[in-house]
Amino acid sequence: MAMAVEAEQLSKGFGQVLAVDDVSFAVPEGEVFAFLGPNGAGKSTTINMLCTLARPTSGTARVAGFDILEDPKAVRGHIGLVFQENTLDEQLTAEENLRFHAVLYRVPRAERDARIDRVLALVGLADRKRDLVSAFSGGMVRRLEVARALLHAPRVLFLDEPTIGLDPQTRSLLWTDILRLRDEAGITVFLTTHYMDEAEYADRIAIIDHGRIVALDTPDKLKAVVGADTVELRTADDETALSALRLAGFDVHRTSDGMMIPVPDGEAAVGTLVGAAGVPVRYVHVHRPTLDDVFLYFTGREIRDEPGETRSMMVRARAARR
Ligand SMILES: Nc1ncnc2c1ncn2[C@@H]1O[C@H](COP(=O)(O)OP(=O)(O)OP(=O)(O)O)[C@@H](O)[C@H]1O
C-alpha cells in the first residue's frame, strides 16, 4: 500500500525543550489520521515539519512520496494546509478568496471556475459562493479554509486543530466534510486535535504526549488495550492499595488522583478489588472504555489536566492539601 506520510525518527528541539522526540509513523493513502494530545504535546511542531515549515533537528519524513528535506518544493505542491488561525479576507466573498488563492497557487486559468465550484461543493458551501466571508459563522469560515486548501488538488491535507473553538454541532459537521474528502476525493487527511470525542471519527489515532507517540492504532483497538471495562479506585492510602492489588495479581495503573484497573467485567470485579485494596476506599467507578481512558491509561493523567504541567501540578497540590 502506498504511504502518504512516512516519518522516520523525527525530532525537533527548541533550546532545552524537546518538542518532538524521535517520532516514527506511517499513514497510508486515503486514511484519516489523527494526532491526539494535550496542548504543548508537540502536535503543531510535527505538522510544521511535515509541511516543510520547520526543519527537524534530526530524522526526516516523506510526504506524498517526497522527502521533506531533499524536495521541500515538491512536498509543498502536493499538500494542503489549514492552520489554527483564520487567514481569509473577510471583506471578500467566498469565491473571491478562492480565486485569489487559485492565482497564488498557479491553478491554470481554464480550470479555476470548475475547481472553485468543486471545492465549495466538497465542503457544502456551493450556495454561499457570492456571500461575504464577514457574514459567515465560525464553522463556515473553517469549511471555506478547508476548501481553499483543496484548490490545487493536494493529495494530503494537513489540518492543525481544525475544530478548535467550534461548538460540538459545528465540529461534527466539519467532520462530515473531512470524511467526505476521504470517501469522495480519496484525500489523505492528517489532523491534530485535543478533543477525545472527535478523534473517534479518525481511521487511526496516534496519541502524543511530551513529544512522543505513546500509542497508535484504530480507536477500537486502542480501547481494547485498556480492557473490556475499567475500575477506577481512589482510596485513603493509594500507595498501600496499589501494592496490595498488584500482589493480588491485578494490572494496576497509577493516575494523578488514584488508580485504574482493567478487568474483563467491572461490576463483577468491584467487590474483589475493594477487598484486596486493604485500605478504606473513597471512590469506585466502573466504566466502559473511552478514548479518555485510553489517554489516562497510557499517560497516567487526563487530557484536561493540561495546558501545561503547571496546571496539573497545581491540581495535584490542591488535591494533596485536602
Ligand atoms: N518556536 C518555538 N520556540 C520555542 N518553543 C517552542 C516553539 N514552538 C513550540 N515550542 C514548544 O514545543 C512544545 C510543543 O509545542 P507544540 O506547539 O508543537 O504543541 P501542540 O501539541 O501543538 O500544542 P498546541 O495545541 O497548544 O499548539 C511546547 O513545549 C512548546 O512550548
The ligand as a Gaussian input file, in Angstrom:
#p B3LYP/6-31G(d) Opt

LIG

0 1
 N        9.015000      28.300000      18.180000
 C        9.145000      27.741000      19.378000
 N       10.090000      28.148000      20.240000
 C       10.250000      27.578000      21.448000
 N        9.472000      26.563000      21.913000
 C        8.500000      26.120000      21.108000
 C        8.278000      26.679000      19.806000
 N        7.248000      26.025000      19.235000
 C        6.824000      25.115000      20.131000
 N        7.578000      25.156000      21.253000
 C        7.440000      24.280000      22.433000
 O        7.420000      22.949000      21.974000
 C        6.461000      22.173000      22.691000
 C        5.458000      21.584000      21.723000
 O        4.673000      22.629000      21.164000
 P        3.576000      22.383000      20.029000
 O        3.012000      23.716000      19.650000
 O        4.129000      21.538000      18.972000
 O        2.473000      21.556000      20.828000
 P        0.983000      21.241000      20.430000
 O        0.747000      19.852000      20.850000
 O        0.744000      21.589000      19.022000
 O        0.140000      22.220000      21.346000
 P       -0.875000      23.376000      20.904000
 O       -2.121000      22.697000      20.519000
 O       -1.006000      24.180000      22.168000
 O       -0.207000      24.134000      19.792000
 C        5.869000      23.112000      23.724000
 O        6.565000      22.939000      24.938000
 C        6.108000      24.479000      23.148000
 O        6.203000      25.445000      24.167000

